[in-house]
């Protein structure tokens, strides 16, 4: 599955940025090289690779290692070191297990690559680790130093036992919350990775993942309909998932804006869009198109007007321009046949935004968006 091979087609009718395929693919490779130089490190020996996150609470976080594994497995064919980097990241992940669920990854490490803050897990990191392992199995096979497929299934089963709420079949925020505590019925919208759940079902044959996928898709639809009918925006965190799920009111885990479209939910148009463009699923398409219609109208087709954060009714929280906010809308734009000019404007905005080597979060999101919009994202 070499990068640029485009061997697994998207659903019919999905847009791509204007220009020749080889040319837009090369833009991804160019950006990847900058991302790799800035964030792919070997700072702690042991044959490990780490993705460093200078803008996060800790220099090494699970989310970053998950991003790195997915990106490395996807860029094979463009980067001759992709497998070496992937295996080094995997070695690091396996050396930092969650203290609660052994098959999961401890969420945070310090400058010495030592796990801190209880060594429990973060759901998004584990979802991407498992997905990256499935990509690696398709990319390189599982007969080498690591049995990627077996490790993927082990991780998927650990996610199911440690990070899926057994009652609601929705993602918990990590394996550290359990029945009776205040965060047990809490879910983070950026963890609702529909294409990952699809891949997990295929890999394991476990029909529970169909239920998990469907429950998340239904939750996306009901949150959009009930709390953001004009925008389609989702909150960073949804509470009361066992009764009447609704956006958090004020701070529940991270920030006073936990109930708004903030630094977690900004990824949603990309995550939801990834499933929409690859599967053509009607629910995913509807959710992505709702977001696209609103943001295109809100900005008058000018990506420079996409702000940093919104209330669910569309009021901008902060000014400025961040790839973490504008790039994901490019994936949603792919789903609308009338949005070619808008998609091209978003693509050009990405290409013309200066690369910031200290901003791991925004650049990692933009890189993965660029992979998707050029037709290089695939579901194993």
N, C-alpha and C positions, 0 to 999 in steps of 0.2 A: 504494500500500500504506500508507495513512495509519494512524498509531497508533490503536488502538481499533477498527479496521475488522474485525479477526478474519476476514479473507477466506480464509485457508488454515487449515482445521480441523485440530485435533490428531487423533491416533489415537483410536479409540472407547474410551470408558471412563475417560479421564483426568480426574482431579479438578481442581477449582478452589476457591479459598477461598470460604467461604459469603458471601452478600451479592450485591446486584445487580451486573451486569457494569460498568455505568457508574461505580458507586461504587468498585469495586476498581481499575478503570482510573485513576480520578482519584487514588487513593493513589500509583500509580506516577508520574503526572505531578508530583504534589507533591514526591515524593522526588527525581525527576529535576531539578527546579528547584533544589533545595538542592545536589545534586551538581554541577550546572552552575555555580552561583555560586561553589562552593569550588574547583573543579578545572579548569574550562575557561578558559584564559588566552591572552593575546596579549602575551607578555613579550619577544619578540625581533624585532618588526618584520617586514618582508618580506611582509606579508599572511598570515603564518603564524598558525595556532592551535596550541596545545600543551595536552595534559593534564599537569598538574603532579602530581608524586608526592612530597610532602614526607616521607613515611615510607619511601621507598625509598633505595637507595644513592646514587642520583643524582636530580636534580630532574626529569629527563625520561628515561623508559625506554620501550622499544619496546612492552612489554606495555600500558602506559597509552595510547599512541597507538592501538593496536589496539582496546582497549576503547572509546575515544572514537569511533572511526570506526563501529564496530558500533552503539553506542548512538545516535549522531547519525542514522544512516540509519534506525534503527528508530523514533525519536521524531518523524520527519517527520509533520506533520499535527497534532501536539501542540505543537511548537515551530516557529514561522515562520522561525527562524534556523537550522534544522537543516542545510539545504544549504550555507549560508554557513560554518557551523562545519565541516562535513564537508570542504568544498573547502579550507578553511584548514589542516585537519589533513593532508589529502592533499598539499598543497603542501609542508608541513613534512616529511612522510615522504619525498617525492621528492627533497628537498634534502639528505637524510641517508642516502645509500646505504651499505650494507655495503662495506667495503674488499675483501672476498673474493668476494662474489656480488653484482654490481651491481643486480640486481632486488630485493634484500632490503634491510631497514632496519637501520641501525646501532643497536645495542642500548641505548646510553647517551649522554646529552648532559649537559653541565654548565650552570651558571646562565646562560651566554651562548649556550646552544643549540648549543654546539660538541661534535661527537662525540669521545668519549674512550675510553680502554682498548682501543685497537686497531680500533675501529669495525667489529667483526664483529657477527654477527646473534644474535638470540634467537628460537627457533622459535615460541614462543607469540605473540609480537608479529606475526610475519609471517603466521601462520595467520589471525589476526583482521583484519589489514590486507586480505588477499585476500578474506576472507569479507565484510568491510565494503564492499569495492568491488562485489562481486556484489549485495549488498543495495541499494547506491546505483544500480546499473544497473536493477534492477527498480523502484526507487522513483522515479527521475527520468529514466531513459533515458540514453543515452550520446552524445547529439548536442550537448552543451553544451561548456563550456570543457575538460572532461576526458572522454576516452573511457573511462568506468569499466570497461566490459566488457573492452576490450583491455588495460587496465592490470591488471585482475584475472587474466586469463589469463597475462600476462607474470609476475606475482607467483607464481601457482600453479606455473608451469613452473620458476621460480627456486627455489621451495621444494623441488620434486621433485629438482632438480639439486644443491642446496646443503644441504638439511636432511633428506632422506630417505636412510637408509642403503641403498645399492644392493643389498646382500646380503639383509638381513632385511626390507626394505621397512617398517621402523619409523622413527619420528621420531628424529633425533639431537637433541641439546640446542641446537645452533646450527650455523652453517656453518663454525665455527672448528675443529671436530674432524674429523680425516681419518684414513685408513687407517694403522694402526701406532701411533696415540697411545692413551693410557690411557682416553680417554673415547669412543672410537669405537663401542663396543658398549654405550653407556649411553643410557637413554631416561627421560624425565620423564613421569610418569603424567598430569599436568595438561595435557600436550600432545596427549593422545589424544582429539582432538575429532572424534568419529565423524560428527556432522552436517555439519561442515566438509568432511570427505573426500567425503561424499555430494554436497555442492554442487559440489565441485571436479570430480568425475566428470561431473556434468551439464553444467557450464560448458565443459569442455575436450573431452569425448568420449573422454578418455584412460582406457582400462580399467585402467591401472596403479593408479588411485585405488580401484578395487574391491578389488584385492589389498591395498593399504595399509589400507583400512578393515577388511577381513576379518582381516588379521593383527593389527591392534590389538584387535579384538573378541575374537579367540581368546586373545590375551595377557591381556586383562582376565579372561577366564573362567579361564584356567589359574593366574594369580596368586591369584585369589580361592580357587580350589579347593585349591591347594597350600600357600598361605602364610597364608590368612585364612579357613579354612573356616567359622568361626563368626561372622565379622564382615563379610566382603566388603570389608574395607578394603584399599586399595592403598598401596604405599610411594611416597614422593616420587620416588625414583629406583630403576630396575631395571637391574641389571648383567648381563653375559654374555648379551646378547640374541641372540648368534650360536650359543650352545650350550644351556645350561640357564638361562633367564632367572630371576633371583631378586632379592629386595629387597637393596639395598645393605647391607653390614655396616659400620656406622659412616660416617664422612664420606668421600664420594667427590667432592663438588663444592661444597656449601654449608655443611653443618651436621652435627654428630654424629648428628642424627636423620634423616639422608638416607634411611635404610631404614625409616622409620616414616611414619605418617599425620600429616604435619606441614604446613608453610606452603605447600607446592605441592599436595599431594594433597587438601587440604581442599576444593579446587574440584571434585574428581572426581564427587561425587554430582550436581552441577549439569551438568557437561560430559557425563557419561554419560546423565544424565536428559534433557538437551536432545534427544538423539537418540531416546531411548525414547518421549518424549511426542509427538514430531513424526512419527516414522516407524512407531512400533509394532513395531519390529524385535524379534524374540524374544530375541536375545542381549543387546541393550541393556536390554530390560525385565527380564530375569533378573538382570543385574548391579545395576540400580538397586533392584530389589525386595529383593535380598539385603542391601544397605546399609540400606534403610528398615526392614526387619524387625529388624535388629540394633540400630540406634540408638533405635528406638521402645521396644524392650524394655529396652535398657540404661538409659534415662532414665525408664522408667515413664510415658512420654508427657509429660514435662515438659521443654520445650526449654531451660529455665534450667539444666538439668543437663548440657547438652552442653559438654564441656570443650574445652580448647585443646590438641589433639594427642592421639594414641593410638598405642600399640604395635599391631601387626597382630592381636594376640589380644584387643584391646579394653581394655587397661589405660590409664587416663587419664594423660597426661604432665604436664599443667599445668592449674591451676584458672583461673577467670575465664570470661568469656563474650564471644565475638567473632563478629560477623556473618559473617566469613570461614569460620567453622566451623559455625554453626547454620543460616545461610540456605541453603546448598546442599542440605541434607537436605530442604528443602521441595519441591525438584524431584523427588527420589526418592519422596517421599510421594505425589505426584500419580499414581504408577503403580499404587497399591494401593487397590482399591475399599473396603477396610476401614479406611482411614486418614484419613477426612474430619476427625474431631476432632483428630487429630494435625497434619494440614495446617493447620487453622484455628489451632491453638496456635502453630505455627511462624510463620504469617502475622502473628498478633497480636504475637508476640515481635519480629518485624521492625518492625512499626508503632510499637511502644512502646519501642524502643531509641533512645536519643538519638543524633542525627546528630553525627558528629565530623568537623569540616572539615579536620583534619590527617591523617585516616586514609583516604587514597585507596584502599588495597587492599581493606579490608573494605567500604567504602561502594560501590565500583565493582562488587564481587561481589554485594552485596545488591541493587543496582539491577537488575542483569542477571537475578538470580533472580526479582525481582518482575515483570520483563517476562515471563519464562517462565510463572510460576505463574498469571498473569492471562490467559494465552492469547495473548500478544502477540509471542512469539518465532516466527519463521518461517524456513524454509530455502529460499533462492532456487533 
